[in-house]
Amino acid sequence: DEASMQQFLICNPQLDDGFSQKRRYRQALSRVHWFLPIIHDEIKVRELIEAFQSEEFAEGEIVLKQGDNAIDGKFYVVLEGQCEVMVKKGDKPPASIARL
C-alpha cells in the first residue's frame, strides 16, 4: 500500500532520490511537444528516462554554441533554472531569441 511504500522510501533515501529524479524527468518530458506522441506509452517513456543523464551548468556557462553538431545524440531538457537562446546572423552580434 501507499503508506508502506512511503515508509520504505523514508528508510531508503537513495531510492527516494532516484524516484524523485525520474518523476521530474517525466514531468519535463510532458512539457516538450516532441515527446507528446509517446508520453502515454509507458515502455517508451521508461526507456527514455533510463537513458537520461543529469548535468548541471553554472550560471553564464555555454551549453551549446550555434553550429554545434549533436554529439553522441545528446539533447538537453531544462529541469531547473533558465537557459537563454542566442542566435548570430551575419555580422550582427548574437541576439536573444528565447528564454527557456
C-alpha positions in Angstrom: 0.0 0.0 0.0 0.9 3.7 -0.3 1.9 4.1 3.4 4.2 1.1 3.3 5.9 2.4 0.2 6.4 5.9 1.7 7.9 4.3 4.8 10.2 2.1 2.7 11.4 5.2 0.8 12.0 7.1 4.0 14.2 4.3 5.2 16.0 4.1 1.8 16.6 7.8 0.9 18.8 6.9 -2.1 15.9 5.1 -3.7 13.6 8.0 -3.0 16.1 10.4 -4.7 16.0 8.1 -7.8 12.2 8.0 -7.9 12.0 11.8 -7.4 14.5 12.4 -10.2 12.6 10.1 -12.6 9.3 11.9 -11.7 11.0 15.2 -12.6 12.1 13.8 -15.9 8.6 12.5 -16.7 7.1 16.0 -15.9 9.7 17.7 -18.1 9.0 15.3 -21.0 5.3 16.1 -20.7 6.1 19.8 -21.4 8.2 19.1 -24.5 6.0 18.8 -27.6 8.4 16.4 -29.4 7.6 13.8 -26.7 3.8 14.2 -26.7 3.2 11.3 -29.1 5.0 8.8 -26.8 4.1 10.3 -23.3 1.3 7.7 -22.9 3.5 4.8 -24.0 4.8 3.7 -20.6 7.5 1.4 -22.0 9.0 4.1 -24.3 8.9 6.7 -21.6 10.7 4.4 -19.1 13.3 3.6 -21.8 13.9 7.3 -22.4 14.0 8.2 -18.7 16.5 5.4 -18.1 18.7 6.9 -20.8 18.7 10.3 -19.2 21.9 11.6 -17.6 21.7 14.7 -15.4 24.2 17.5 -16.0 24.5 20.8 -14.1 25.8 24.0 -15.6 26.9 27.2 -13.8 25.2 30.5 -14.4 26.5 32.0 -17.6 28.1 28.8 -18.8 27.7 28.0 -22.5 25.9 24.7 -23.0 25.8 24.6 -26.8 27.1 27.0 -29.5 25.4 27.9 -32.7 26.6 25.4 -35.4 27.5 22.6 -32.9 26.5 19.2 -34.1 24.6 16.8 -31.8 27.4 14.8 -30.1 26.5 11.3 -29.1 22.8 12.0 -29.8 22.6 14.4 -26.8 19.8 16.8 -26.3 19.0 18.9 -23.2 15.8 19.4 -21.2 15.9 22.2 -18.7 14.7 20.9 -15.3 15.7 23.9 -13.1 16.7 27.4 -13.8 16.7 29.2 -17.1 18.6 29.0 -20.4 18.9 31.8 -22.9 18.9 31.0 -26.6 21.2 33.4 -28.6 21.4 33.4 -32.4 24.0 35.2 -34.5 23.0 36.3 -38.0 25.7 37.5 -40.4 28.0 40.2 -38.9 25.5 41.3 -36.3 26.2 40.4 -32.6 24.2 37.5 -31.1 20.6 38.3 -30.2 18.4 36.6 -27.6 15.5 34.8 -29.3 14.2 32.8 -26.3 14.5 32.1 -22.7 13.8 28.5 -21.6 
